[in-house]
């Protein structure tokens, strides 16, 4: 008897494959397409309508659980039916299922990107290589390409999750064969669950609060717990034999009958809550949040597939089945189409334009997914790649119209491939925003005013009475910021010679108290501290209080507000205004948003990072704030004449 015996719970009963001696055929599980529909829906809303579902990215983890369950069930059933797993056949089926749709996506979107030009071409060769070899996640990590960066609109960024899944498909059949050597089913289950826990713990260990979480989000090692939980569920479901009327039901069967229905409904509700409440910048997301999402997904899936499940019946409604069956194409197309639409539409972040871009991208993605499903994916799944090509060639030969359509299709395909190659050749190395940031970083390298280790210049000997309202100059200013300040650094140095600029890409406000305190301890913190942070996420009043404590009572604080088409921008600026109002005389606002609003053409395509002319306006906003500070500051310089003898008459 095979070591892995499977008794799947299904809605569509078919003849046992073991009876015929052939490999297991497909089985349809109730509610599974409905869960797929939920997963793809929240991901689409998260990407196409930013801010509506802050946690919509959890849909990927729902997909992972479903994939782990289905693939493991398929492999176990094949071994149960035939006594073996045909690895070559399995891997060919996976490639045949995934690659044709990806190849179509790549050539169509790359050719359109070539026509549009600009930032959408950045990194295209790497992205295409990752798409066709299912290595997009690791190639992105190696290239330090952020999933969460708002200024780098990578065309095929969404293919990272397919890479994680395909790497699982490559390794998991071999692991499953090794697990088959363990006879106790609970031992196999324990090892799979241990792998899930290890992946989740590893994500939490590697995650650093405040840093970009792309490494832990993209890593196959840190983000495989959902796939492992799905695999564990497949093994658990295999134990769900029909109830023996003489022996009675087992504890597992009793649990499934009594507790799974309410737990499944609560799990679906929990997934909805996570889609609304979980955020990509919260430490909880990577230290327990995503594993909880995977656990909820596994419970919901289990509750849906048990016989006569009301949850499975609800999730099996025709519209959900329709969307779920086409979820792969929808997921493939939505992000590249959205990136191209944003590149094509001016001021795509303006509310009305954003709504039109999101709605239009959804419509185009749905149309592309439907056409791909009908004319590419389904024919290849039914007949194989060579079989589908033979049928297409037969239709070409059947009539003159078929011949004409066939040659037209070949010509279009040739043009798309040529456009893809050309797009790879002309792809720029960096976006406009990246070049502006690099120019700013270059201006700081070697500048004595850029480093935090530069000593504070000593005050010159005064020969006249001090101005009662002095305006701070470059040597008086320590500025700490993110990539926006970094891009503005050349203009700041030009406007305020001697200014000390400490700016780092992706820095968040939560890091400000630490870096300011470090400068104060080193004796390099000057009398006016400028903080230009908040572009990369929300801020808290407690963090701002920490900054004020770090600068001490003898220095003034200038907070630069934020210009960014992001959901948290208004909240950040409101928090900065409220904090300045609560500390008059010590804290003022540099109105960068108000200064640049009428000159967004001076920013990069991301409408965040300024070039040199935009940087001059950044300096202008700072200058206005310094004048305000000179007029309102309650911190006055010590009068040197008190120690230097009588004043001149």
Secondary structure, DSSP 8 states (H G I E B T S, - for coil): --SS------SS----HHHHTS-------TTHHHHHHHHHHHHHHHHHSTTSSTTGGGHHHHHHHHHHHHHHHHHHHHHHHHSS--HHHHHHHHHHHHHHHHHHHHHHHHHHHHHH-GGGGTTHHHHHHHHHHT-HHHHHHHTT--SS-SS---TTGGGHHHHHHHHHHHHHHHHHHHHTT--SHHHHHHHHHHHHHHHHHHHHHH--TTS--HHHHH-TTTS-HHHHHHHHHHHHHTT----BTTTB--HHHHHHHHTHHHHHHHHHHHHHHHHHH--TT-HHIIIIIHHHHHHHHHHHHHHHHSTT-HHHHHHT-HHHHHHHHTHHHHHHHHHHHHHHHHHHSTTTTSHHHHHHHHHHHHHHHHHHHHHHIIIIIHHHHHHHHHHHHHHHHHHHHH-HHHHHHHHHHHHHHHHHHHHHHHHHHH--SS-HHHHHHHHHHHHHTT-TTTSTTS---------S---TT----GGGEEEEE-HHHHHHHHHHHHHSTT-EEEE-TT--GGGHHHHHHHHHHHT---SEEEEE--TTS---HHHHHHHHHHH-TT-EEEEE----SSTTHHHHHHHHHHHHHHTTTTEEEE-HHHHHGGGGGGB-TTSS-B-HHHHHHHHHHHHHHHHHHHHH-S-----GGGTS-S---
